[in-house]
Amino acid sequence: MITAKSKQRLLDVEKLSIAFGNVPIVKDISFGVDAGEILGVVGESGSGKSITCRSLLGLLPRAASVSGRIGFDGKNLLALSGEEMRAIRGRDISMVFQNPASHLDPLMTLGGHVMESLRHHFGQTRKEARQNAIDVLREVQINEPERRIDAYPHELSGGMKQRGMIGSATACRPRLLLADEPTTALDVTVQARILDLLGELNRTQGLSIVFVSHDLAVVAELCHRVVVMRNGEIVEEGPANEILRSPRHKYTKLLIDSQPSLLTLPPVAREEQAKTPLIEVDALSITYSKPGALPGTRKDVVRALQEANLTVEAGESLGIVGESGSGKSTVARAIMRLAEPSGGEIRFRGRNIAALKGTELSEYRRKVQMVFQNPFDSLNPRMRIIDAIAEPMIRHGLATRNEALGRARELMRQVELPLEFADRKPRQLSGGQCQRVGIARALALDPEVLIADEVTSALDVTIQAQILRLLQRLRSERHLTVIYISHDLSVVRKFCDRIAVFRAAKLVELGSAEAVFDRPKESYTKLLLQSAPRLERALERTGASDAGHGRD
Amino acid sequence: MSSLSALGQRLLQLIPVLIGISLVSFLLVQLSPGDPVRLLLGDRATAEAVAHLREQYGLNQPLIAQYFSYLSNVLHGDLGHSIRYQMPVGSLILDFVPPTLFLIAYVVAISVPATVVLAIVSARCRDRWPDHLIRALAILGMTIPVFWLALMMSRFFGVELGWFPVSGYGKGFLEHLHHLFLPAISTATWLVPLLLRNLRAALINETESDYVTASRSKGLGEGYIFRRHVLVNSVLPTLNLLGVMIAFLIGSSIVVEIIYAVPGLGTLMVGAVLGRDYNVIQGLTLFYALASVIVTLTIDILSTTIDPRVKL
């Protein structure tokens, strides 16, 4: 097929291999990017996608050995000297990173970051650079750039920081932008706007983008073409809508099937509903403050939660959704009695949990258990897996050491962990396996309620799918009540019976999953739903835009 | 003017601190054994003479009354009268302050540039021979006792070679520089390694931070990145340590001052303690505390100008 306008190749990667010592990370991959194209690089952790991205700019650590050819603008980037490479970085190819908070110098203003590129590459004076930086900040849609130019990173929101970083990367009008998971650390509504911005820069400036992401739905929304990577190899490559609609490689199929919105979870057999709810959260308010300068005074009062009312029925799974700072984790902490209410109360089977003491309190603590977001950080690195699972039973005096170890083995079987792992340390396990340990440890005390705080957000989608299936099975087998806290709407929709939406310390909407998703009442819920990238919707859109593309 | 009000709040917080210090310094001296009147009059003084002198100095009043009269005097700028020197403690301290302050400024002027240069060399040549050499010397500098080093240097450079005077303070700026060179070097020998290790660790830590990678991705030169990003982000912990060390030096220049016979606060303090000169000890304690508070406050204000995230 002959295209009317033959596209110009901008980047040509041939037989690129990267190894650290004897460990090959990227194996003989080849791909290209046309001028004005957005290429998505998708893969899970360890697939080599970020390393590939960094190698394009020569930013790998010295220990890495790189072979092959990276053709850009008729030059082989791998053959260039350090000096020549520096002239290309930021000028022709630049990069945007995942975590804007750590990739901006905390002691430099937002404008300073943009200005240093301009001054370095174009030799502009401070005054010229400042004027241009204001224009650049306006282009990346920062409001009041004249004022924000002098703001320090800590004074800006996460989305604003990421815009600033995109601004400092695109200030010199590079032809290629490498974006390494640029929206992963951001809330969905912010993510949607950053994706819009990147699309906008691509259309107006003809900026080519290599967009690295683990999130297929995000890639589907933004990219023209997709490369799927696994274990350092490219398993599939092609136009975005083609690959996502009819994947040929089985790994691509697995990736697509693991998308929460396409996931099929087994149904849960629930016991008959009790008359009174298991947990009642009644007009709960929580404020954080620290001691003021003078004794007896408090300052910096933060209202983490304002007058929230909700109930949790026995056996149900309640989803708590919201963006960072919305108060969703605060609710969980309060139910765990880790945060003191400043108003209202929480009742468990009709009893105010603030009044529990002694044995009643430790009994309550056994009944309500929590699984945490980061599977590595929430396990003691020096403890064997089996001990980590058995510890709560021994601590609560429920079993002798031998009984506890026996039960821990049984729990490992239940969470589908091979028994060979019993003597290993957390570092020897993958993220998903560690999260299974976390779940097994929480189940060790035979709880009635399991609070899962972003348990899958640090995991790859295929692993996330496994963990969700596991939780679903445990709900049926153990009649568990689950409070599932997440920022990911598609996961919550699949997994939860009812959903509570939080925003800015307030409960904005509460209802059954279908009601909240299909007939949202609040405008914020609607905004959340629109912002969340969804594979099916993205496919419809790429289909439409491709048709439009073909006409011109 | 939020920064001004923050400064005002900081100053308000100092009041209870200062009251506490005055109370502690007052009680410490009162509770320690020895009677200044007996010391002044000798063992063979008559009971009437002792009683008379006690009344003259107000030593026969209840403790609490003595404290309040002390406090009110201090607030009027009167630190009392030195029993030994027979002059007001305030002017006595002022007489002894210049050599000590000069010495500390001298030490800082030598230590800070040396620290910065050595730490940068060490961090940039990490795990290569210049780094190993600097770190080995630093450990040596920290482990040599100050009194021993001071004695040896005074003997060798002062007595054997005769390059530097071994005692006194001299007259005029240049003579001060000449007289205090050996004391300053002896002090800097343990101060520099302390600061150096701190700064080196911070530099290495910051070199590996994400914003350095981001700066490289913009094509900025290594030298620029180091100066503009890494160094600025690294100095804060070392600056705070320097503040603590200066406050410490004001009160602990005793060893060096005694060995080199510098007429500074350390010399005054030792004389006052041995002579049970209550008012001088109290005055000095208060002065040390005040100096520490001022140094800390200055460092905190400096920190806010470097790091916009730091609040007073």
HADDOCK unambig.tbl for C-alpha pairs under 7 A between the chains (distance, minus, plus):
assign (segid A and resid 57 and name CA) (segid B and resid 217 and name CA) 6.89 0.50 0.50
assign (segid A and resid 86 and name CA) (segid B and resid 219 and name CA) 4.50 0.50 0.50
assign (segid A and resid 86 and name CA) (segid B and resid 220 and name CA) 6.96 0.50 0.50
assign (segid A and resid 87 and name CA) (segid B and resid 219 and name CA) 6.10 0.50 0.50
assign (segid A and resid 88 and name CA) (segid B and resid 219 and name CA) 6.91 0.50 0.50
assign (segid A and resid 89 and name CA) (segid B and resid 217 and name CA) 5.61 0.50 0.50
assign (segid A and resid 89 and name CA) (segid B and resid 218 and name CA) 5.26 0.50 0.50
assign (segid A and resid 89 and name CA) (segid B and resid 219 and name CA) 4.37 0.50 0.50
assign (segid A and resid 90 and name CA) (segid B and resid 217 and name CA) 6.08 0.50 0.50
assign (segid A and resid 90 and name CA) (segid B and resid 218 and name CA) 3.81 0.50 0.50
assign (segid A and resid 90 and name CA) (segid B and resid 219 and name CA) 5.20 0.50 0.50
assign (segid A and resid 94 and name CA) (segid B and resid 217 and name CA) 6.05 0.50 0.50
assign (segid A and resid 94 and name CA) (segid B and resid 218 and name CA) 6.14 0.50 0.50
assign (segid A and resid 95 and name CA) (segid B and resid 217 and name CA) 6.11 0.50 0.50
assign (segid A and resid 102 and name CA) (segid B and resid 210 and name CA) 5.65 0.50 0.50
assign (segid A and resid 102 and name CA) (segid B and resid 211 and name CA) 6.16 0.50 0.50
assign (segid A and resid 103 and name CA) (segid B and resid 210 and name CA) 4.80 0.50 0.50
assign (segid A and resid 103 and name CA) (segid B and resid 211 and name CA) 3.93 0.50 0.50
assign (segid A and resid 103 and name CA) (segid B and resid 214 and name CA) 5.82 0.50 0.50
assign (segid A and resid 104 and name CA) (segid B and resid 211 and name CA) 5.11 0.50 0.50
assign (segid A and resid 105 and name CA) (segid B and resid 211 and name CA) 5.53 0.50 0.50
assign (segid A and resid 105 and name CA) (segid B and resid 229 and name CA) 6.75 0.50 0.50
assign (segid A and resid 107 and name CA) (segid B and resid 233 and name CA) 6.96 0.50 0.50
assign (segid A and resid 107 and name CA) (segid B and resid 307 and name CA) 5.84 0.50 0.50
assign (segid A and resid 107 and name CA) (segid B and resid 308 and name CA) 6.82 0.50 0.50
assign (segid A and resid 117 and name CA) (segid B and resid 218 and name CA) 6.33 0.50 0.50
assign (segid A and resid 120 and name CA) (segid B and resid 220 and name CA) 6.74 0.50 0.50
assign (segid A and resid 169 and name CA) (segid B and resid 218 and name CA) 6.70 0.50 0.50
assign (segid A and resid 293 and name CA) (segid B and resid 13 and name CA) 6.97 0.50 0.50
